[in-house]
Every structure is written in structure tokens, then in C-alpha cells.
Amino acid sequence: MPRHRHTTQALAPTSMPVVSLLLDGRWTLAFPALALCVQYLRKSTRPPLPPGPRGLPIVGNIFDVPSGDLWIQFSKLGDLWGGISSVTVFGQTTIIVNSLKVAEDLLDTHGANFSDRPVIPMGGELVGFNNTLILSQYGERVRTERKLFHQVFGSHAAIKPLIPLISTEIHKLLRNLARNPDKVMDEIGRTVGALTLRIAYGYQTIDGPEQDPYIKMFETAAHDFARTTTPAAFLIDVIPALRYWPEWLPGGGFHTTAKILGKRLHHTIDSGLEYVKNQTGTGTAEPSFASALLQEGSHDEYLIKWAAASIQAGGSDTTAAQLKGFFLAMILYPEVQLAAQKELDSVIGNDRLPELSDRTQLPYMDALCKEVLRWHVASPIGLPHRTREDFIYDRGGNFKPLLIPKNSLVISNLWQMTQDPERYANPMVFEPSRFISTATKTAEPDPTRISFGFGRRICPGKLLADTTLFMACSAILAVFDISKVLENGEFVELRVGQTTGTVSHPLPFKCSVKPRNSRVLELVHVA
């Protein structure tokens, strides 16, 4: 009889208490060994993570996490490891997607498993931005808010009642640019802020040399959001356990910062709703998203105030970034500007300003707006998705399956996808005609498929942003010539690049805007 069977029988007579078995040294050693074997076998039968740099024990890839222009650094990882790669820091796996196909496979086709958001310790939990739609975990509240947004601006029929409002604010922009040609960036911020404030709260901004107080509050909130939700911007986001580090110890200053920013955020959110309630009480409220829901009475004030704030903060900053990108492109590519103005003059003439209904008759202008979305992606790496369960990604063909573990962060490098030379010829060049079919070539893919994100967390204001961009850009080019600034007899050269942050603006630059002729200037003041 084999020794191990004999030994087992001798060690486990039916009369031996169970406690004796557990205390037996040989069994005490066997249990951990067995557990390790099971764990090893389980890992060995699972597919590997997506490829990536080899990490160190415990800390993983902490020294491989890029900083600065993350979209460029992630693109370099893609050059080394392919369309999907991974890094792991302190056990947190991040999946980096540089391929449009992979993004659509994961986030569109399997959206149910990739619809959550990351838990961001600094900006989300400590400051409070986890109350906004963009950072909320997927569930009933997210579905409800997205449904409400769809009713307001999620379809062409829903957008139609907003067109006069958008047109009014754009006409104000034209007048203000004529009056203040040296404050283009300020006027862009005022316009998009005024537009989203009216849609969300029915608030009309105050005209004057001073910045409107509500625009100032919400611009500050947008800046705080971008600052505190940028990946790895704060050490606590890399090591979440630091949230328990005392504020009074060295290195605990982030608690003080979070308290200041959180107090400021909640004041802004509460002020918006209080304005609507006061206007409703006096019978002077302009129709808006918040006033309609308050009158309806079917949703609590928490949902209303944070949903309204999501419209304002989410829409204004990204649209402002893309309008700034438009001005930059017109300076760098004057031949594109001239071609668009030639089309506008031919179709619209000099007796009126372009309208949304003219869009089908302005193919080059329409293509120019698509190129703005491609050339300057306002959110170049989007916001990460988070997996709900382990997912085995079967890529088909000769590729081996890959494991995407539960709670992995999935970052889509939208910038890389819009700059992919296999999809867009000469991608660094601003060329609207790439989106116009001719007898010798087909149009390149529409970038709206990429620039607004994927899956169940795609930007709910996609149609509103696209509509506003077209109406603003076409009106601006109909009225103004845009060029470099001339100072001391020399043109001021531009620094071309983007700011870091969740929302990315062009680096600060100066530009000159001059009315094309006296007739269009009359139209601006009449409109």
C-alpha cells in the first residue's frame, strides 16, 4: 500500500476531533500550499493581459505611467504594443486603446460591461464631481438623466426649438467681436457659457465690460474639474489609501485643496438652482431644462441641480475649446478660410447671415466643421470607462484572447484615432476636403464617430455641440477675416499645441479679426 494512503488513514481516525486535524502541523502547511496551487492553476488557464511594459513587484508600472500630453505618450505605447495595451499600478490595471476597432468592439458592442466610470479620489470623491453625470456610475440615475437630455437636445426635432436661442447668442458674439476684436478668447467663453446657461437655467447673461458672475462661477468649476480629474494629477489618485493621510501631516495639503474646491463647487451648483426657483416664484422664469423639471415635480432637486450643471459645465468648456481650435486653424490655413468664404458668398450672398437650414448647400463649410472636430479633439483621451466584470476579449483571426479584469480602467486615445494615417491622409494637416467625395476618391470617415466617445457614455450633447459649431463657424467666416496679429511691424507667431487636462484647449494665442466689408458689419448690428 502506498505510503501516503497509509499516512492519511493513520492521521484521520474517525474518533480524532476536527480541531486536532487543523492544528496538525502538516495540514497547516498543506492548506496554504494548496491555495497557492489553485491560484497558480487558475491564472495559468486564463488569457494574459493586453501587452505592455514589464512592471516591478508591488508598484507595477508606476514608473511607466506617462505625464504631460497623455494622448501623445499613449500613442507611443501603441507604437510599441499595438492597438490595445495595458499598465498596472499598485494592482490597478489600465487598458489603453489606440485602435478605433478595439474601442468599438469593447465600448459599443459590449457596452453593458464597460459603462461604469472610474472612482477618482481627488476630483470625484473629495471635491464632489462624482455627483455629475459624467462621473456617475452607470445605473438608473444615469439612464434617467440621459433620457431627459435626449428630450431637450438629443434629436433634430428636439434641437429645433433651440435654434433661435443659439442664433441669438451667436449674433451677440459677432457684435462683440466687432467691438472687441482683441478679446476673441474671452468672447468665445462668454458665448458658449451664455448659451448653456440659458438652456440649463433660463439665465441671460449681463452685458458689460465685467465678466458675468454666473459665467465666472461655472468657468471656474470647469477649470477645477479639468484640473482634478486629469489622470494621475494628484498622488491620491495613484495611491487611493492616501485619503486617510491626516491633513496636518506633511503631504496632507490635498485635503485642504479639496475642501476649498468642494465648497466652491457646491456653491455654484446650488446657486444655479436657486436662481431658477426665485425666477419661478416671481413668474419671470424663462423656459429652461431646470424650470421645466421643477414645474413637472417628478424628480428630486438633487437630480435637477446636478443634471442642469452637467449641461452647463459639460457643454460650454468642450465647445469653447473647439471654437478656439477653429480660430487657430483659420490662422494657420488661410487658403481653407478663403475657400469657405467663397462658398458662403456664392450660396448666402451679402444680404443675410448663414442659417442652419443652409447646411446642406454648404458642403465645404460642413466639412470644415468636421475637420475642426478631428484636428482638435477637445477631450483627447476622453474619460475612462470601467469594467464591471472580467472580460475575455477574443480578437479573432490569429490573435490570442486577452483578459480585461474587473474594475480595469479603459482609456480610449481619441486623439490617436483621429490622427491615424491609415484612416486620415496627412492627418496633421487641416484639410476639410478630405470629407468630400469626388470622382477620384471617397470621403474619409466622419470624425464624429470618434470625437464624442463611445458606448453608453457617449456625449449626450453631441448633436447640440455639432449644431452650435456649424452655426458659429459659418457666421464668423461670413463676417470676419481671421489672421495673425501684427505687432511692431511683424506678425506674432503662434505656439501650436494643446493644454493638458480632461478638456484640452489650444495653447494661448493671439488672433486678428476684421470685418470683411461694411455690408456684413451692418448685418451684424441689425441681427
Order of alpha helices (4+ residues) and beta strands (2+ residues): alpha-alpha-alpha-alpha-beta-beta-alpha-alpha-alpha-alpha-alpha-alpha-alpha-alpha-alpha-alpha-alpha-alpha-beta-beta-beta-beta-alpha-alpha-alpha-beta-beta-beta-beta-alpha
